[in-house]
Amino acid sequence: MVKLTDLQKKKIVQAAATYLAEHKDVSQVQLARLAGIEKTYMNQILRGKTHIGNTEISDKYYTAIAAYLAIPVQSVSWGHFNTFNFKKIVNKLTATRSNTDRCGIDGASGTGKTYACNVFKRRFPSSTFLVKCNATDNAKEFVQSICTELGISEVGTKGKLVKNIAHHLINMGNNPILIIDEAENLGRAGIEIVKVLADLLEGRVAFAIVGLDIRKILLTGSKRKKQGFIQANRRFSYGWIECTPVSSGDITEVCNAIGITSRSALTWMFQNVTDYDSLRRVCTEAIIEAEKSGSEINRALLDGLFAETTKYR
């Protein structure tokens, strides 16, 4: 079964303390009896202790208190985690914005690029403009999507709109940053637009491009003497960071945070999980199955759930 997290335990303790404060006629001893646990455990739990002597207080005592107080103990299946890639991306975007610079963020699918960019936008909503480049968009539609994000008119020629975008960003104040996500979909015309925007915004507005193998795409195009690629590659050549596959440290941290502590489960994930999207899916489905079956999340449970996925690894 899934262990309670420290946060879940803390909420149960807080709820019990609030209950006693609001019900002056109920003592700790009475609450322990009503919850069906020994008074020693109730006393230690309310004091914020996690052990009695050298023995850890079992989750069953916390869940008994929660059951009496009618507090739903919901599983923590996923949330926000300060992974290595997340911190690296946010730090890079922060520095780029502060220095009114340019940067590129590259990495495989599932390494957390888009998630980190979205969190950054939520932190700085009035000064972060995040545009996803769709594979089906032509160059004009790409430019119009930037206009939509900025809240300016989408009517005009492509060249005119690019100039309007730069003018708006330069004059808006509040140190804005323009981020182009999924930049691997730009194509030659889109790369030309990025090059022009980089020139127009240089030293005045921060500019970031984010994508899968986008650094390689620019470098390859540059080596083949493709116009636009040569210039864009040069403009972003010294501002890149590379996102890495999910690390064993990140897997351990995430699993501990959501209550998956079996060593065999962690070993299974080290061997089979390489990106954050897969980690999220594995953890979420494993928790659902563990609660349904009353089983511990271990290697056997994960093998049963994902046998077909891992068969050809």
VEXVONU-940026 format. One record per atom (N, C-alpha, C): residue in one letter; x, y, z. Coordinates in steps of 0.2 Angstrom, whole numbers, plus 5000, padded with zeros to 4 digits. Layout:
# VEXVONU-940026
aXYZ/...
***
This chain:
# VEXVONU-940026
m500449945000/m500050005000/m500450065000/v500250124998/v500550184998/v500650215005/k501250235007/k501350265013/k501050335013/l500850355019/l500650425020/l501250475019/t501150535016/t501750575016/t501750615022/d502350655023/d502450695029/d501850755029/l501750775023/l501250825022/l500550805024/q500350745022/q499750715024/q499650705032/k500250685035/k500250675042/k500150735046/k500550785043/k500450855046/k499750885046/k499450875041/k498750895040/k498250855045/i498450795046/i498050755051/i498150785058/v498750795060/v498950815066/v498650885067/q498650935063/q498350995063/q497550995064/a497250945060/a496550935061/a496350915068/a496750865071/a496650835078/a496750895083/a497250935082/a497350995087/a496851045086/t496551055080/t495951105080/t495351075083/y495251005082/y494650975085/y494650985092/l495250965096/l495350975103/l495251045105/a495451095101/a495351165103/a494651185103/e494251155098/e493551175097/e493151135102/h493351085104/h492951035109/h493251035115/k493251085120/k493551085126/k493351025131/d492850995129/d492550945134/d492850875132/v493250875126/v493650815124/v494350815126/s494650765129/s495350765131/s495750725126/q496350725126/q496750685122/q496650615123/v496550595129/v496350525130/v495750505127/q495250545128/q494550525125/q494550525118/l494950575115/l495050575107/l495350505105/a495850485109/a496250425107/a495750365107/r495350365113/r494850305113/r494350315108/l494050375106/l493550375101/l493850355094/a494550365093/a494850355086/a495050275086/g495050245092/g495250175093/g495950165093/i496350215096/i497050205096/i497350215103/e497950195105/e498150195112/e498350275113/k498250295120/k498350365121/k499050385120/t499550335121/t500250355120/t500350375113/y500050345108/y500150365101/y499850425100/m499250445103/m498950505102/m499350565104/n499650555110/n500050605113/n500650615109/q500950565107/q501550575103/q501450605096/i500850585093/i500650615086/i500550685087/l500150705092/l499950775093/l500550825095/r501150785098/r501750825099/r502150835093/g501950805087/g502350805081/g502850755081/k502850705085/k503350655085/k503150605080/t503750575077/t503550515072/t503750445074/h504150445080/h504350385083/h504150375090/i504050315093/i504050305100/i504650265101/g505150295105/g505750255105/g506150255098/n506350195096/n506650185090/n506150165085/t505450155087/t504950125082/t504550185079/e504550185072/e504150235069/e503450225070/i503050275071/i502350275072/i501950255065/s501650195065/s501350175059/s500750215056/d500750215050/d500250255046/d499550235049/k499450175051/k498750155053/k498450205059/y498950225063/y498650275069/y498450345066/y498850365061/y498550425058/y497950415054/t497850365051/t497250355047/t496650345051/a496750315057/a496250305062/a495950375065/i496450415066/i496250485068/i495850515063/a496150515056/a495850545051/a495150515050/a495050455051/a494350415050/a493850445055/y494050455061/y493650475066/y493450555065/l493950595063/l493750665061/l493450675055/a493350615051/a493050625044/a493450665039/i494150655040/i494550685035/i494750645030/p494550655024/p494750615018/p495550615017/v495850555017/v496550545016/v496650525009/q496750585005/q496850574998/q497550554996/s497650514992/s498350494989/s498650554986/v499250564987/v499650614983/v499950574977/s499650584971/s499850544965/s500350594961/w500250654961/w500750694957/w500650764960/g501150804958/g501150874960/g501750914957/h501950964960/h502551004958/h503150974962/f503650964958/f504350944961/f504850984958/n505351004962/n505951044960/n506450994957/t506350974951/t506850924948/t507450964946/f507950924944/f508550954941/f508450994935/n508050974930/n507851004924/n507451064926/f506951064930/f506551114932/f506951174934/k507351164939/k507751214942/k508251244937/k508551204933/k509051224928/k508651274923/i508051254920/i507651294915/i507451364918/v507151354924/v506851414928/v507451464929/n508051444931/n508651484933/n508851514926/k508851474921/k509051504914/k508651564912/l507951544912/l507451594910/l507551664914/t507651654921/t507651704926/t508251754924/a508851714923/a509451754921/a509351784914/t509051754909/t508951784903/t508551844903/r508051844907/r507551894908/r507951954911/s508251944917/s508651994920/s509152024916/n509451994912/n510052014908/n509852044901/t509152034900/t508952054893/t509352024888/d509351954888/d509751914884/d509351864880/r509751824876/r509451774872/r509651704875/c509251654875/c509451584877/c509051534873/g509351474873/g509051414870/g508951354875/i508451324875/i508351264879/i508151204875/d508551154876/d508551094871/d508451034876/g508050984873/g508050924877/g507550874874/a507550814876/a507050764873/a506350774876/s505950744872/s505250744874/s505150714881/g504750754886/g504650724892/g505150744898/t505650794896/t506150814901/t505950874905/g505350894904/g505050954908/g505051024905/k505251024899/k505351094896/k504751134896/t504251114893/t503551144893/t503251164900/y503351114904/y503051124911/y503451174914/a504051174914/a504451234917/a504351304914/c504251304908/c504051364905/c503351394907/n502851344908/n502251364910/n502251384917/v502651354921/v502751374928/v503051444929/f503551454924/f503851524924/f503351574922/k502951564917/k502451614915/k501951624921/r501751574925/r501251584930/r501651624936/r502251624936/r502651664941/r502651734939/f502751744932/f502751814930/f502251824924/p501651824926/p501151824920/p501051884916/s501251944919/s501152004915/s501752024911/s502351984911/s502951994908/s503251934904/t502851884904/t503051824901/t502551804895/f502851794889/f502451784883/f502651714880/l502251664881/l502451594879/l502051574873/v502351564868/v502051544862/v502251474860/k501751424858/k501951364856/k501851364848/c502451334845/c502451334838/c502151264836/n501551264832/n501251204830/n501551184823/a501551124822/a501851094816/a501451104810/t500751124811/t500351134806/t500251204804/d500551254808/d500551324806/d501051344801/n500851384796/n501351414792/n501651474795/a502151514792/a502451564795/a502051624797/k501551644793/k501051694795/k500651674801/e500451614801/e500051594807/e500451594813/f501151574813/f501551574818/f501651644821/v501751694816/v501751764818/v501151784822/q500551764819/q499851784822/q499751754829/s500051694830/s500051664837/s500351714842/i500951744840/i501351784844/i500951844846/c500551874840/c500151934841/c499551914846/t499251854846/t498751834850/t498951834857/e499551804858/e499851804865/e499951874868/l500151914864/l500351984866/l499752034867/g499152004863/g498552044864/g498552104859/i498852094853/i498952154848/i498552124842/s498452174837/s498152154831/s498552104827/e498152054824/e498452004820/e498352024812/v498052084811/v497952104804/v498552134801/g498752114795/g499352144792/g499752094788/t500252124785/t500752074782/t501152044787/k501551984785/k501951954790/k502452004792/g502852034788/g503352084790/g503152134794/k502552164793/k502252214797/k502052194804/l501852134804/l501652104811/l502252094815/v502852064812/v503452054816/v503652124819/k503652174815/k503852234817/k503452264823/n502752254822/n502352264828/n502452234834/i502652164833/i502752124839/i503352154843/a503952164839/a504552194842/a504352264845/h504052304842/h503852374845/h503452364851/h502952324851/h502552314857/h502952294863/l503352244862/l503752214867/l504252264870/i504652304866/i505152354868/i504852404872/n504152424870/n503852484873/n503452464879/m503352404881/m502852384886/m503152394893/g503852394894/g504052394901/g504052334904/n504252334911/n504152274915/n504552214913/n505152234909/n505652184908/n505352114905/p505052124899/p504652064896/p505152004894/i504951944893/i505251894889/i504851854885/l505051844879/l504651804874/l504951734873/i504551684874/i504751614874/i504351584868/i504751554864/i504451504858/i504551434860/d504051404862/d504051334864/d503951284857/e504151224858/e504151174852/e504451204846/a505051234847/a505351274841/a505551224836/e505551164837/e505751114832/e505251114826/n504651144827/n504151144822/n504251204818/l504751254819/l504751314815/l504751314808/g505251264805/g505351264798/g505751324796/r505951324789/r506351374787/r506151444788/a505451454786/a505151524786/a505151544794/g504951494798/g504951514805/g505651534808/i506151494806/i506851514808/i506951584806/e506851604800/e506951674797/e506651724802/i505951704804/i505651754809/i505951764815/v506251704818/v506551704824/v507251744824/k507551734818/k508151774817/k508051854817/v507451874813/v507251944813/v507051974820/l506651934823/l506451954830/l507151954835/a507551914834/a508151914838/a508551974837/d508552004831/d508952064829/d508552124832/l507852124831/l507452184833/l507452184841/l507452134844/l507452134851/l508152134855/e508652124851/e509352124854/e509452174859/g509652154865/g509852204871/g509252244874/r508652224871/r508052264874/r507552224877/v507452164874/v506952114876/v507252044877/a507152014882/a507351944883/a507051894878/f507351844875/f507051804870/f507351734871/a506851684871/a507051614872/a506751564867/i507151514865/i506851464860/i506951404864/v506351354864/v506351294867/v506151244863/g506551184863/g506251134858/g506651064859/l506451014855/l506750954854/l507250954849/d507850944850/d508450944846/d508451014842/i508251064844/i508251124841/i508951154840/r509351144845/r510051164844/r510351124838/k510251064837/k510551024832/k510251044825/i509551064825/i509251084819/i509551144816/l509751194821/l510051254819/l510751244817/l511151204820/l511851194819/l511851154812/t511451104811/t511451064805/t511251114799/g510751154799/g510551194794/g511151244793/s511451274798/s512051314797/s512551284793/k512751224795/k513351194791/k513151174784/r512451174783/r512251164776/r512151234772/k512351284775/k512351354772/k511651374771/k511151354775/k510451374774/k510351444777/q510051484772/q509951554775/q509451554780/g509551594785/g509151594791/g509351554797/f509551494795/f509851444800/f510551474802/i510951494797/i511651524799/i511551574804/q511151624802/q511051684807/q510751664813/a510251624813/a509951604820/a510351564824/n510751524821/n511251484825/n511751524828/r511951574825/r512451614827/r512251664833/r511551684832/r511251724838/r511151684844/f511051624844/f510951584850/f511451534852/s512051544848/s512551494849/s512851484856/y512851534860/y513151534867/y512751534872/g512051524871/g511551534876/g511151474878/w511451414876/w511051344877/w511151314883/i510551284885/i510651234891/i510351164888/e510551114890/e510251044888/e509951014894/c509350994893/c508950954898/c509150884898/t509250854903/t509450784904/t508850734905/p508950664904/p508450614906/p508350624914/v507750594916/v507650594923/v508150564927/s508450584932/s508950554936/s508650514942/s509150464944/s508950424950/s508750464956/g509150524957/g508950564962/g508250594962/d508150624956/d507450644955/d506850594956/i507050534954/i506550484955/i506450464962/t506950464966/t506950454973/t506550504977/e506750564975/e506450624978/e505650624977/v505450614971/v504750614969/v504350554972/c504650494972/c504350444975/c504250444983/n504750474986/n504750484993/n504250534995/a504150584991/a503650634992/a502950614991/i502850564987/i502150534986/i502050474989/g502550444993/g502450394998/g502550324995/i502950324989/i503250264986/i503950254989/t504050204993/t504650194997/t505050124996/s504650084993/s504950014992/s505550014988/r506149984990/r506749984987/r506649954980/s506349894980/s506249864973/s505849904968/a505349944971/a505049994966/a505450044963/l505950074968/l506350124965/l506850094960/t507150034962/t507550004957/t507249994950/w506649974950/w506249964944/w506250024940/m506050084944/m506050144940/m506750164937/f507250154941/f507950174939/f508050144932/q507850074932/q507950034926/q507550054920/n506950074921/n506450084916/n506150154914/v506250204919/v505950264918/v506550314916/t506450354910/t506950394908/t506750464907/d506050484908/d505750544907/d505250564912/y505150624913/y504650644918/y503950624917/d503750634911/d503050614909/d502950534911/s503450494909/s503350424911/s503350414918/l503750454922/l503750444929/l503050464932/r502750514929/r502150534932/r501650484930/r501650454924/r501150404923/r501250334927/v501850314928/v501950254932/v501750264939/c501950324942/c501750334949/c501050344950/t500650374945/t499950384946/t499550314945/e499750274940/e499450214939/e499550164945/a500250164947/a500350124953/a500050134959/i499950204960/i499550214966/i498850194966/i498550204960/i497850184959/i497750114960/e498250074957/e498249994958/e498349974965/a498750004968/a498949994975/a498350004980/e498050054979/e497450074983/e496850024981/k496750004975/k496249954973/k496349884976/s497049864976/s497149794978/s497449784985/g497549844988/g497849844995/g498549814995/s498949824989/s499549794989/s500049854990/e500649834991/e501249884992/e501449894985/i501749954983/i502049974977/i502749944977/n502849884973/n503449854973/n503649834966/r504149804965/r504349774958/r503849734955/a503549684959/a503049644957/a502449684954/l502149734958/l501549774956/l501749804949/l502349834949/l502549874943/l502649834937/d502949774938/d502949724932/d502249704930/g501849694934/g501149674932/g500749724928/l500949794930/l500549844927/l500849864920/f501549854920/f501849884914/f502249824910/a502049764911/a502449714908/a502549724900/e501949744897/e502049754890/e502449814888/t502449864892/t502849924890/t503649904891/t503849864896/t504549844897/t504749784893/k504349744890/k504449684887/k505049694882/y505049744878/y505549744873/y506149794874/r506249814880/r506749854882/r507449824882/
***
